[in-house]
Amino acid sequence: MKNIALVVNFEKENAREAALSLIQALQGRALLYSSAEGEGLLPIAAMADEELFSLCPTVVTLGGDGTIIRTAGRCAPYGNVLIGINLGRLGFLATVEAAPIDAAAEFILSDVEYRERTMLACRIVRPGGPEPQVHALNDVVLSRGAGRLHRIRAHMDGRLLTGVRADGLVIATPTGSTAYSLSAGGPIAAPDMDLFILSPICPHDLTARPMVLPTDRILTLETKDDAVVSVDGRNIGVIREGEWVEVRKSPYLTRLAVAPGSDFYELARKTLSSNI
């Protein structure tokens, strides 16, 4: 029997009820465990991340794309296959719908096909030394802090790549190209491509444009003004003058389950266009 981890976004309406229905549908057919958030809310053993993701090759999330993205960062070192059960509106990453729950259960128990997604590794470097790396499926964002963000410099392998006056910069993976990067004017990239996208946020320079970059280089971002660093929407710190953000390709990949017949371009049309 499969060892399966459940990660539930209990802030979603009916998330607990969907999780209980899924547990019932899988009962006796798989060994089920919950992330720590499920302790006292689900009738299965709850575990800390390290123990849970080491034990369970398959991780099932109940929520939306945001739940999958956050979970991808948490389980990145363990090589799990992520299956997203969608409880929200149509997104890009969730594999199957929660209803009917029996169909979702059968998919989870099947020989699931998956695709590998590139991730980012990000760390803040301070005079006392670098902080631990954080891994992202979508993006790393440097944005306006307490002061006005006047000018950001981006270097690639130690050489100046660009300097922009903007509210911030987004460095996105192909998976993240349909998220904040897209809102900042960046291009959409197919998820199986190996590239990064650097997009200025609300640039004050008319010549500042998004850039497509190779993944085998090290990017560093610096600014003289205080700036917030966020990874997949989670703030990890503030940098000041003399500090910088280092971004590179993560050694980890997100293994994301795909439903039979799924098509990224069809999904992009449905998700991003109201006219088709």
ABEGO torsion letter per residue (X at the ends): XBBBBBBBBAABBGAAAAAAAAAAAABGABBBBBBAAABGABABBBBBAAAAAAABABBBBBEBAAAAAAAAAAAAAAGBBBBBBBABBBBAABABBAOBAAAAAAAAABBBBBBBBBBBBBBBBBAAEBBBBBBBAABBBBBBBABBBABBBBBBGGBBABBBBBAEBBBBBAAAAABAAAAAGBBBBBAABBBBBBBBBGBABAABBBBBBBAABBBBBBBABBBBBBBGGBBAEBBBBGBBBBBBBBABBBBBBBBBGBBAAAAAAAAABAAX
